């Protein structure tokens, strides 16, 4: 069994981030399609959901990046 290295991008902290970005993209596409067809209420709601998920994923990424850099300094 191959285990991921400490700096490997396939570690367990990447999976939730990728899932959130996937859902943010899905809600963004729904928002664009709904806005095109005139469903402004649906477009507004899905746009808000997409923005929230994107910023949560961005925050998690920054936290993981900062801790990765800090732990990297401690190891090396």
N, C-alpha and C positions, 0 to 999 in steps of 0.2 A: 504494500500500500504506500502510495506517495503522499507525503504530508507537505502542505504548503510552507514555504519559507516565511520568515517574519515579515519581509517586505513584499510578499507575493500579493498580487491584486485579486486573487481568488479566495482570500481569507473570509472568515465568517462575517466580518464587519462590512464587507462590500455587498453582500446579498441584499440586506434591507435597503441600502442606498440605491441599488439598481432597481429594485422593485418599486420604490417610491418615485424614482425618475420615470419609470415606465408608466405608472399610473398618472403622473403629472402630464406626460405627453398624451395619454389617452384622453384625459379630461380637456386638454387644450384642443385636441382635434375635434372632440364633441362640441366644444364651445365655438369653434370656427364654423363648423357645419350648421349648428343651430342658429348662429348669427346670420349666416348666409340665407337660410330659409325663413328668417324673420322671427324666430323664437327668442326674443331678447331676454326674457326671464331665465330660460334654460341656459342661454349663452352666458349671462352674468353669473349665475350660480356655478357653472362648471369652470368658468374662468377663475373665480375665487378659489375653488377647490384646487385647481391646478397650481395657482400661485402659492397657496399654503403648503401643498406637498413639495413643490420645488424648493421653497425656502427651508422647510424642515430637512430635506435631503442635503441641501447646501450646508446647513448648520452641522449636521452629522458628519459630513465630509471634512469640514474645517476642524472639528473637534478631533476626529481620527487622525487627520494630518498633523495637527499640533502635538498630540500625544505620540505619534509615530516619530516625529522629529526629536521630541524630548527623550523618548526611550532609546532612540538611536544614539543620542549623545551619551547616555548613561552606559550603553553597551560598549561603544567604541571609545 
